[in-house]
Every structure is written in C-alpha cells, then in structure tokens.
Amino acid sequence: MSVLPSRGAASGFRFPDRRPPARPSSPLPLLAADGTAAVLGGLALSGTQRHPLLLAVLVVASLLLRPPRPGRVPAVLDELPAVSGRIAVAWLALAAFVAAYTPQHVLSASTLLAGFALQTAASGAGRGAVHACRRAELLHRPQAALVVGPAATAQRVAAAVLRHPRDGVRPVGVVTDEPDGSGGLPVLTTGEEVQRALIQNGVREVLAVHPSVRAGRGPLLRALAESGCTVWEVDPDVPSFRTGDRLAGFSCRRLDLGTGRRGRTGKRVLDVVVSGTLLLLVSPWLLLCAAVLRMSDGPGVVFRQERIGKDGRPFTLLKFRTHRPVDAHESATRWSVANERQMPWFCRFLRRTSLDELLQLWNVLRGDMSLVGPRPERPYFVAKFGQTHPGYAARHRVRTGITGLAQVHGLRGDTSIEDRARFDNAYIDDWSLWQDVCIVLRTAAALVRPTGS
C-alpha cells in the first residue's frame, strides 16, 4: 500500500493505537515558577499592605495571565516581553483592587515599579531554569521524528536537524512517494515501514517539509496525529511564518489537524444554539416560502439530495426546491441544472438571496452539518474533484457547513474548485471558535449584496 496517496485520495490511514507512552511536559514547573515569582514580587509591598488576601490576589492574577504554553522550548529573552506584559497587568489589577476596597493603603508608583521589577526578574529566572532542564532532557533523550515530503528536500531538512541536537529532535526516517536514490536517512514508502518506524523508534514528532504536504498528504498526517504524533509544518526555504517556532533555523509551526475535544464541543454548542434560535425566528418565513413555492411551482417544495459529509459519510441535504431536474441522473451529475434561466420569479429570488439554503439549519441541528465548514458536494463531484484537485479530499476531515471561508471570499457557484479546496483546508488548519463567529457575521453582512449560489 502507498503511504502517500495519489492526489485527492479519500481513504485514510490507520496506525495502531498502542504506542510507547509519550513524555508530555508537565505545566506544573512553570506554574510553580510563576507562582513563586508572584510571592517574591509581593515582598515589595509594605508591612501594612502585605496582607494574605492581597498576596493571594497577586498570585491568582499572575497565574491567570501567564503566557500561553510554548510549542517548543523557548529562550527566556524570547518570552520576556509576554511575561513582563502580563505581570504589569497583574500589578495594575492589584492596584485597582486595593484602591477599591482599602483606599487608605493605595499602592504608590514606586511600590508598583519595585514589585513589577522584582516579580519579572524572579519569573525570568524561574522559567529560565525550567526551560534549561527541559532542553537538557531533550538533548539526552531527543524525540524521534519522521520527515514527510519530497525526498531531496526532506533529506536536506533532516540533515540540518541532526546537526542541531539541542533542538531535541532526532529524525529517523523520510516518508516519500518517490525515492531519488540519494544517501541519508532510510526512505519509507509503505504503510508497513511507517508502522514499524513508529513502534520501533517511538516516533512522536512529524515534520512536513513542503508547502503542498499539508493539503496533499492530509490522510497520512491525520493518521500520524491520531497515533500520538505532533505534526509540525516546516518551511525549508523561506522563513514565511511570522509567528511560530524555529527548528534548526527553519521556520516551523504546529499543525492542528482537526479541532480538539474542547474545540469540537464549543463548535457544536454554537451550532445548536444558533441554528435552533434561527429556526424559531425564521419559521414564519419558512412557512411563507413553502406556501408561495407550492402555489407558483406546484407540489414538492422541499428538495432532498445526497451529499458527502465528514469522513466521506453521505447524508440528505435539505433546501427549498428552486428547480426541477429532468431526472435523477441530471440532478446527481450536472453542475448547472438545465433550464435554470426559466425558473419562476420566486425561485430565482430564493437562489439569488441564498434563502433557499435556510432549511439546512435543520441539517445543522441534527448534526449532519455545521454552521461553518466546507460546502458539501454530491458524491459524483466529490470523486471527480478528488482525482483532479490536490487537497480536495482533506476537506472532509470536519463537518461540512452552510457557509465557510471560501464562500465569504466569493468562491461560490461556478468558481475555482482548487481555490475552494485551498481556502477550506486553510480554515480547518487555522480553526478557532472566534473564526467561526467572524465567518457567520461576514456571511450575514453579505446577504445585503446577494450574488446567488
């Protein structure tokens, strides 16, 4: 079996779940360092101000405002701006708390500056010690890694990473479709070889080293992530990632190949709340549309069609019937339905305003779809586009949606499928709940200038 599938292959990979236990870095050392630094910073308070409650407020504020957990082990100076900024906010919050509840003990500017400086120095020293211990551990026990990408590029990146053992990553193999015969690390081209490397070497890191790997090799990378590996996208030529980490001088960033459990829960809650509320609000409009369609175009106002959803599973999509295909074959295989220009006026209105899609709120409430995600397509076109457009199959790793990043960028109707796949995969890779909210708001704003679907 081929490890790297042909473009658009929809089938995924399944590697065994039984893996050597990972060595996750505990957040407790950094929490202890930040908490101790807050206590030491509290020494700047005078005797009357050094109340246990005020120290507790300072410690809690410092821990709540602690910098996000780093992807790789950073240098102290790299995270110093974020650390000092959060400490400054914690001290300002403490000053506001004191001024509000004990005005007679208001903190002076000199006390704030002294406490800020003392806590920043202590936090830098503590976090530096924690990072130094982690770097020493990684130097002596580096994480085994697989490098995925074109053979020559992958071998070049692997050699550079091996020359910098302080980064704590040790490549053990290159995964590629087409070996070029050059020397270097072992080349893995079959599923059995990748599985053997995962188990024998305890692989926990994956480096995707070519711009097309993320979209074109999605099934492999998702399977590796599901088996317990951390997947990093590495830019082998140009430092294009303004934010992110460095690995042997290369720009890299961690890929989230699908939202985590908490993210999925938040997304589902948003879907249920919004779709349920909208269904209640627009139910009179739905009844009116159904009545007008029944009078103007005859019976059968609801259009049902099989579409492909998450993980390639089919479901029945609902929408108002705005056209009547000649037969089932035309409905399933024709991109633009025949006689589309001869629709009744109300059907054309529904399509231009995309109001015919409102019934898909029921699909969202049922769990077939999401409010935001790649648009679902018919099985015939999924198979066709999957063979001709890189990354198209990778769109199906999440629930399909009523709207999406591609749609708010004007990619609707008869537009580039390749562009749609690129925007859809970018949405999935960079997913956040706030991004969903933004796309929903942009879609609502776009309804005032409808272009149809």
MOMO-V87395 format. One record per pair of residues at least 4 apart in sequence whose C-alpha atoms are under 8 Angstrom apart, sorted by the first residue. I is the first residue (numbers start at 1). J is the second residue. D is the distance in whole Angstrom. If there is no record, write none. Layout:
BEGIN
{{I,J,D} {I,J,D}}
END
This chain:
BEGIN
{{1,190,6} {1,191,6} {2,177,7} {2,189,6} {2,190,5} {2,191,7} {3,175,8} {3,176,8} {3,177,7} {3,189,6} {3,190,5} {3,191,5} {3,194,8} {3,220,7} {4,175,8} {4,176,7} {4,177,6} {4,189,8} {4,217,6} {4,220,7} {5,9,6} {5,217,7} {7,216,6} {7,386,7} {7,387,6} {7,388,7} {7,389,7} {7,390,5} {7,391,7} {8,216,7} {8,385,8} {8,386,4} {8,387,5} {8,388,7} {8,389,6} {8,390,6} {8,391,6} {8,392,6} {8,393,5} {8,394,8} {9,386,6} {9,387,7} {9,393,6} {10,219,8} {10,312,8} {10,386,7} {10,393,5} {10,394,7} {11,219,7} {12,219,5} {12,220,7} {12,223,7} {13,219,6} {13,220,6} {13,223,5} {14,223,6} {15,195,6} {15,223,7} {15,224,7} {15,227,6} {16,195,8} {16,227,7} {17,227,6} {17,228,8} {19,198,8} {19,199,6} {19,202,7} {19,227,8} {19,228,8} {20,199,7} {20,202,6} {22,204,7} {22,228,8} {27,31,6} {27,69,8} {28,32,6} {29,33,6} {29,130,7} {30,34,6} {30,126,8} {30,127,6} {30,130,7} {31,35,6} {31,63,7} {32,36,6} {33,37,6} {33,123,6} {33,126,5} {33,127,6} {33,130,8} {34,38,6} {34,62,7} {34,63,7} {34,66,8} {34,123,6} {34,126,7} {34,127,8} {35,39,6} {35,59,6} {35,62,7} {35,63,7} {36,40,6} {36,122,8} {36,123,8} {37,41,6} {37,118,8} {37,119,5} {37,120,7} {37,122,5} {37,123,5} {37,126,8} {38,42,6} {38,55,8} {38,58,6} {38,59,5} {38,62,7} {38,119,6} {38,123,8} {39,43,7} {39,55,7} {39,58,8} {39,59,7} {39,119,8} {40,44,8} {40,118,7} {40,119,6} {40,122,7} {41,114,8} {41,115,5} {41,116,7} {41,117,8} {41,118,5} {41,119,4} {41,120,8} {41,122,8} {42,50,7} {42,55,6} {42,58,8} {42,115,6} {42,119,8} {43,50,8} {43,115,7} {44,111,6} {44,114,6} {44,115,5} {44,118,8} {45,49,6} {45,50,6} {45,111,6} {45,115,7} {46,50,6} {47,51,8} {48,105,8} {49,54,7} {49,105,6} {50,54,7} {50,55,7} {51,55,6} {52,56,6} {53,57,6} {54,58,6} {54,94,7} {54,98,8} {55,59,6} {56,60,6} {57,61,6} {57,94,7} {58,62,6} {58,90,6} {58,91,7} {58,94,6} {59,63,6} {60,64,6} {61,65,6} {61,90,5} {61,93,8} {62,66,6} {62,86,7} {62,87,6} {62,90,6} {65,86,6} {65,87,8} {65,90,7} {66,83,7} {66,86,7} {67,82,6} {67,83,6} {67,86,7} {70,74,7} {71,245,7} {71,254,7} {72,245,7} {73,131,6} {73,134,7} {73,135,7} {74,78,7} {74,79,7} {74,131,7} {75,79,7} {75,128,7} {75,131,7} {76,80,6} {76,124,6} {76,127,7} {76,128,6} {76,131,8} {77,81,8} {79,83,6} {80,84,6} {80,124,7} {81,85,6} {82,86,6} {83,87,6} {83,120,7} {83,123,8} {84,88,6} {84,116,8} {84,120,6} {85,89,6} {86,90,6} {87,91,6} {87,116,7} {87,119,7} {87,120,7} {88,92,6} {88,116,6} {89,93,6} {90,94,6} {91,95,6} {91,112,7} {91,115,8} {91,116,7} {92,96,6} {92,112,8} {93,97,6} {94,98,6} {95,99,6} {95,106,7} {95,107,6} {95,112,8} {96,100,6} {97,101,6} {98,102,5} {98,103,6} {98,105,7} {98,106,6} {98,107,7} {99,103,5} {99,104,8} {99,105,7} {99,106,5} {99,107,8} {102,106,7} {107,111,6} {107,112,7} {108,112,6} {109,113,6} {110,114,6} {111,115,6} {112,116,6} {113,117,6} {114,118,6} {115,119,6} {116,120,6} {117,121,6} {118,122,6} {119,123,6} {120,124,6} {121,125,6} {122,126,6} {123,127,6} {124,128,6} {125,129,6} {126,130,6} {127,131,6} {128,132,6} {129,133,6} {130,134,6} {131,135,6} {132,136,6} {133,137,6} {134,138,6} {135,139,6} {135,166,7} {135,167,8} {135,168,7} {136,140,6} {137,141,6} {137,142,8} {138,142,5} {138,143,7} {138,166,7} {138,167,7} {138,168,4} {138,169,8} {139,165,6} {139,166,5} {139,167,7} {139,168,5} {141,168,7} {142,165,8} {142,168,4} {142,169,5} {142,170,6} {143,168,6} {143,169,5} {143,170,6} {143,203,7} {143,204,6} {143,205,7} {144,169,6} {144,170,5} {144,171,6} {144,172,6} {144,201,6} {144,202,6} {144,203,5} {144,204,6} {144,205,6} {145,169,7} {145,170,6} {145,171,4} {145,172,6} {145,173,7} {145,203,5} {145,204,6} {145,205,4} {145,206,5} {145,207,7} {146,171,6} {146,172,6} {146,173,5} {146,174,6} {146,175,7} {146,203,7} {146,205,7} {146,206,5} {146,207,6} {147,154,6} {147,155,8} {147,158,7} {147,171,7} {147,173,6} {147,174,5} {147,175,6} {147,206,6} {147,207,5} {147,208,6} {147,209,7} {148,154,6} {148,174,6} {148,175,5} {148,176,6} {148,206,7} {148,207,6} {148,208,5} {148,209,6} {148,213,8} {149,153,7} {149,154,6} {149,174,8} {149,175,7} {149,176,6} {149,208,6} {149,209,6} {149,210,6} {149,213,6} {150,154,6} {150,176,6} {150,177,8} {150,178,7} {150,210,7} {151,155,6} {151,174,7} {151,175,8} {151,176,6} {151,178,7} {151,179,6} {151,180,6} {151,187,8} {152,156,6} {152,180,7} {152,182,8} {153,157,6} {153,209,7} {153,210,8} {153,236,7} {154,158,6} {154,174,6} {154,209,6} {155,159,6} {155,174,7} {155,184,6} {155,185,7} {156,160,6} {157,161,6} {157,209,8} {157,236,7} {158,162,6} {158,171,6} {158,185,8} {159,163,6} {159,184,8} {160,164,7} {160,248,6} {161,165,7} {161,167,8} {161,169,7} {161,170,7} {161,171,7} {161,247,7} {161,248,5} {162,169,8} {162,170,6} {162,171,7} {163,248,8} {164,248,6} {165,169,7} {165,170,7} {167,247,7} {167,248,7} {169,205,8} {171,185,8} {172,185,7} {172,186,7} {172,197,8} {172,201,8} {173,185,5} {173,186,5} {173,187,6} {173,188,7} {173,197,8} {174,185,6} {174,186,6} {174,187,5} {174,188,6} {175,187,6} {175,188,5} {175,189,6} {175,194,8} {176,187,7} {176,188,6} {176,189,6} {177,189,6} {178,189,8} {179,187,7} {188,193,6} {188,194,6} {189,193,7} {189,194,8} {190,194,6} {191,195,6} {192,196,6} {193,197,6} {194,198,6} {195,199,6} {196,200,6} {197,201,6} {197,202,7} {197,203,7} {198,202,5} {198,203,5} {198,204,8} {199,203,7} {203,229,7} {204,228,7} {204,229,4} {204,230,6} {205,229,5} {205,230,5} {205,231,6} {205,232,8} {206,224,8} {206,229,6} {206,230,6} {206,231,5} {206,232,6} {207,231,6} {207,232,5} {207,233,6} {207,234,6} {208,213,6} {208,214,7} {208,231,7} {208,232,6} {208,233,5} {208,234,6} {209,213,7} {209,233,6} {209,234,5} {209,235,6} {209,236,6} {210,214,8} {210,233,8} {210,234,7} {210,235,7} {210,236,7} {211,235,7} {212,216,6} {212,217,8} {213,217,5} {213,218,7} {214,218,6} {214,221,8} {214,233,8} {215,390,7} {215,391,4} {215,392,8} {215,394,7} {215,422,8} {215,425,7} {216,390,5} {216,391,5} {216,394,8} {217,221,6} {217,391,8} {218,222,6} {218,391,7} {218,394,6} {219,223,6} {219,394,7} {220,224,6} {221,225,6} {221,231,7} {221,257,8} {222,226,6} {222,257,6} {223,227,6} {224,228,7} {224,229,6} {224,231,8} {225,229,5} {225,230,6} {225,231,6} {225,257,7} {230,254,7} {230,255,8} {231,254,6} {231,255,6} {231,256,8} {232,252,6} {232,253,6} {232,254,4} {232,255,6} {233,252,5} {233,253,5} {233,254,6} {233,255,6} {234,250,7} {234,251,6} {234,252,4} {234,253,7} {235,239,6} {235,240,7} {235,241,8} {235,250,6} {235,251,6} {235,252,6} {236,250,6} {236,251,8} {237,250,8} {238,251,8} {239,250,7} {239,251,5} {240,251,7} {241,251,6} {241,252,7} {241,253,8} {243,253,8} {244,251,7} {244,252,6} {244,253,5} {244,254,8} {245,251,6} {245,252,5} {245,253,6} {246,250,5} {246,251,5} {246,252,6} {247,251,7} {247,252,7} {255,429,7} {256,429,6} {256,430,7} {257,428,7} {257,429,6} {258,397,7} {258,398,7} {258,428,6} {258,429,7} {258,431,8} {259,263,5} {259,264,6} {259,431,7} {260,264,6} {261,265,6} {262,266,6} {263,267,6} {263,432,8} {263,433,7} {264,268,6} {265,269,6} {266,270,6} {266,433,7} {267,271,6} {267,433,6} {268,272,6} {268,370,8} {269,273,6} {270,274,6} {271,275,6} {271,364,6} {271,365,7} {271,370,6} {271,371,6} {272,276,6} {272,364,7} {272,365,5} {273,277,6} {274,278,6} {275,279,6} {275,361,5} {275,362,7} {275,364,7} {275,365,6} {275,371,8} {276,280,6} {276,361,8} {276,365,7} {277,281,6} {278,282,6} {278,361,8} {279,283,6} {279,361,7} {279,362,8} {282,286,6} {283,287,6} {284,288,6} {285,289,6} {286,290,6} {286,358,8} {287,291,6} {288,292,6} {289,293,6} {290,294,6} {290,301,6} {290,320,8} {291,295,6} {292,296,6} {292,346,8} {293,297,5} {293,298,7} {293,301,6} {293,346,7} {293,347,8} {294,298,5} {294,299,5} {294,300,7} {294,301,6} {296,344,7} {296,346,8} {297,344,7} {300,321,7} {301,320,6} {301,321,5} {302,318,7} {302,319,6} {302,320,5} {302,321,5} {303,318,6} {303,319,5} {303,320,6} {303,321,5} {304,316,6} {304,317,6} {304,318,5} {304,319,7} {305,316,5} {305,317,5} {305,318,7} {305,378,8} {306,314,6} {306,315,6} {306,316,5} {306,317,6} {306,378,6} {306,379,7} {307,314,5} {307,315,6} {307,316,6} {307,317,6} {307,376,6} {307,377,5} {307,378,5} {307,379,6} {308,312,6} {308,313,6} {308,314,4} {308,315,6} {308,376,6} {308,377,6} {308,378,6} {308,379,6} {308,382,8} {309,313,5} {309,314,6} {309,315,7} {309,368,7} {309,369,7} {309,376,6} {309,396,6} {309,398,8} {309,399,6} {309,400,6} {310,396,5} {310,397,6} {310,398,5} {310,399,5} {310,400,6} {311,396,5} {311,397,6} {311,398,7} {312,396,6} {314,379,8} {315,368,7} {317,360,7} {317,363,7} {318,357,8} {318,359,6} {318,360,6} {318,362,8} {318,363,7} {319,356,6} {319,357,5} {319,358,7} {319,359,5} {319,360,6} {320,356,5} {320,357,7} {320,358,8} {320,359,7} {321,347,8} {321,356,7} {322,343,7} {322,347,5} {322,348,7} {322,350,7} {322,351,7} {322,356,7} {323,337,8} {323,340,7} {323,343,7} {323,347,7} {325,330,6} {325,331,6} {325,337,6} {325,338,7} {326,330,6} {326,331,8} {326,338,8} {327,331,6} {328,332,6} {329,333,6} {329,334,8} {330,334,5} {330,337,7} {331,337,7} {332,378,7} {332,379,8} {332,380,7} {333,378,8} {333,380,6} {333,381,7} {336,340,8} {339,343,7} {343,347,6} {343,348,6} {344,348,6} {345,349,6} {346,350,6} {347,351,6} {348,352,6} {349,353,6} {350,354,6} {350,355,5} {350,356,5} {351,355,7} {351,356,6} {351,452,5} {351,453,6} {352,450,6} {352,451,6} {352,452,4} {352,453,7} {353,447,7} {353,450,5} {353,451,7} {353,452,6} {354,358,8} {354,450,7} {354,452,6} {354,453,6} {357,361,8} {357,402,8} {359,363,7} {360,364,6} {360,402,7} {361,365,6} {361,371,8} {361,402,8} {362,366,6} {363,367,6} {363,368,5} {363,369,6} {363,370,8} {364,368,6} {364,369,5} {364,370,5} {364,371,6} {364,401,8} {365,369,8} {368,399,7} {368,400,8} {369,399,5} {369,400,5} {369,401,5} {369,402,7} {370,399,6} {370,400,6} {370,401,5} {370,402,7} {371,401,5} {371,402,5} {371,403,6} {371,440,8} {372,400,7} {372,401,4} {372,402,6} {372,403,5} {372,404,5} {372,405,8} {372,436,6} {372,439,7} {372,440,7} {373,398,7} {373,399,6} {373,400,5} {373,401,4} {373,402,7} {373,403,6} {373,404,5} {373,405,8} {373,424,7} {373,427,8} {373,428,8} {374,395,6} {374,396,8} {374,399,8} {374,400,5} {374,401,5} {374,402,8} {374,403,7} {374,404,6} {374,405,8} {374,406,8} {374,424,6} {375,400,5} {375,401,5} {375,402,6} {375,403,7} {375,404,7} {376,400,5} {376,401,7} {377,381,7} {377,382,6} {378,382,6} {379,383,6} {380,384,6} {381,385,6} {382,386,6} {382,393,8} {383,387,6} {384,388,7} {385,389,6} {385,392,7} {385,417,8} {386,390,7} {386,391,8} {386,392,5} {386,393,5} {389,417,7} {389,418,6} {389,421,8} {390,418,7} {390,421,8} {391,395,7} {391,421,6} {391,422,7} {391,425,7} {392,418,8} {392,421,5} {394,425,7} {395,421,7} {395,424,6} {395,425,6} {395,428,8} {396,400,7} {398,428,8} {403,407,6} {403,408,8} {403,439,8} {403,440,7} {403,443,7} {404,408,6} {404,424,7} {404,427,8} {404,439,7} {405,409,6} {405,423,6} {405,424,6} {405,427,6} {405,439,7} {406,410,7} {406,411,5} {406,412,8} {406,419,8} {406,420,5} {406,423,5} {406,424,6} {407,411,5} {407,412,6} {408,439,7} {408,442,7} {408,443,6} {408,446,8} {411,415,6} {411,416,7} {411,419,8} {411,420,6} {412,452,8} {412,453,6} {413,452,8} {413,453,5} {416,420,6} {417,421,6} {418,422,6} {419,423,6} {420,424,6} {421,425,6} {422,426,6} {423,427,6} {424,428,6} {425,429,6} {426,430,6} {427,431,6} {431,435,7} {431,436,8} {432,436,7} {433,437,6} {434,438,6} {435,439,6} {436,440,6} {437,441,6} {438,442,6} {439,443,6} {440,444,6} {441,445,6} {442,446,6} {443,447,7} {444,448,8} {445,449,8} {446,450,6}}
END
